Amino acid sequence: MFEKITIGRRGAITIPSKVRKSFGMKQNDQLIMETTDEGILLRPSISLPVETYSEERIAEFLSEEESLEAILNQKNP
């Protein structure tokens, strides 16, 4: 599919509606722009939340794992 688009005064481009719909893109979605030998490539960006844990929370996880392991060991001697 070929579409002619125009670069605006501030460098903005508008992706035609039928292209956005065909790729399930909506307002405020993020894209990754990559330059290639053939030109410019736009692809959807996936953002995943990142959670960091305190030492106390890590200790809780380890304690819960130890408890679970003990229970499993009791059932499978």
MODELLER restraints for C-alpha pairs under 7 A, 6 or more apart:
rsr = mdl.restraints
at = mdl.atoms
rsr.add(forms.Gaussian(group=physical.xy_distance, feature=features.Distance(at['CA:5:A'], at['CA:13:A']), mean=6.94, stdev=0.5))
rsr.add(forms.Gaussian(group=physical.xy_distance, feature=features.Distance(at['CA:5:A'], at['CA:14:A']), mean=6.91, stdev=0.5))
rsr.add(forms.Gaussian(group=physical.xy_distance, feature=features.Distance(at['CA:6:A'], at['CA:13:A']), mean=6.22, stdev=0.5))
rsr.add(forms.Gaussian(group=physical.xy_distance, feature=features.Distance(at['CA:7:A'], at['CA:13:A']), mean=5.00, stdev=0.5))
rsr.add(forms.Gaussian(group=physical.xy_distance, feature=features.Distance(at['CA:20:A'], at['CA:26:A']), mean=6.93, stdev=0.5))
rsr.add(forms.Gaussian(group=physical.xy_distance, feature=features.Distance(at['CA:30:A'], at['CA:44:A']), mean=6.31, stdev=0.5))
rsr.add(forms.Gaussian(group=physical.xy_distance, feature=features.Distance(at['CA:30:A'], at['CA:45:A']), mean=5.41, stdev=0.5))
rsr.add(forms.Gaussian(group=physical.xy_distance, feature=features.Distance(at['CA:31:A'], at['CA:42:A']), mean=6.22, stdev=0.5))
rsr.add(forms.Gaussian(group=physical.xy_distance, feature=features.Distance(at['CA:31:A'], at['CA:43:A']), mean=5.39, stdev=0.5))
rsr.add(forms.Gaussian(group=physical.xy_distance, feature=features.Distance(at['CA:31:A'], at['CA:44:A']), mean=4.50, stdev=0.5))
rsr.add(forms.Gaussian(group=physical.xy_distance, feature=features.Distance(at['CA:31:A'], at['CA:45:A']), mean=4.80, stdev=0.5))
rsr.add(forms.Gaussian(group=physical.xy_distance, feature=features.Distance(at['CA:32:A'], at['CA:42:A']), mean=5.64, stdev=0.5))
rsr.add(forms.Gaussian(group=physical.xy_distance, feature=features.Distance(at['CA:32:A'], at['CA:43:A']), mean=5.25, stdev=0.5))
rsr.add(forms.Gaussian(group=physical.xy_distance, feature=features.Distance(at['CA:32:A'], at['CA:44:A']), mean=6.11, stdev=0.5))
rsr.add(forms.Gaussian(group=physical.xy_distance, feature=features.Distance(at['CA:32:A'], at['CA:45:A']), mean=5.59, stdev=0.5))
rsr.add(forms.Gaussian(group=physical.xy_distance, feature=features.Distance(at['CA:33:A'], at['CA:40:A']), mean=6.86, stdev=0.5))
rsr.add(forms.Gaussian(group=physical.xy_distance, feature=features.Distance(at['CA:33:A'], at['CA:41:A']), mean=5.72, stdev=0.5))
rsr.add(forms.Gaussian(group=physical.xy_distance, feature=features.Distance(at['CA:33:A'], at['CA:42:A']), mean=4.68, stdev=0.5))
rsr.add(forms.Gaussian(group=physical.xy_distance, feature=features.Distance(at['CA:33:A'], at['CA:43:A']), mean=6.69, stdev=0.5))
rsr.add(forms.Gaussian(group=physical.xy_distance, feature=features.Distance(at['CA:34:A'], at['CA:40:A']), mean=5.82, stdev=0.5))
rsr.add(forms.Gaussian(group=physical.xy_distance, feature=features.Distance(at['CA:34:A'], at['CA:41:A']), mean=5.08, stdev=0.5))
rsr.add(forms.Gaussian(group=physical.xy_distance, feature=features.Distance(at['CA:34:A'], at['CA:42:A']), mean=6.45, stdev=0.5))
rsr.add(forms.Gaussian(group=physical.xy_distance, feature=features.Distance(at['CA:35:A'], at['CA:41:A']), mean=6.12, stdev=0.5))
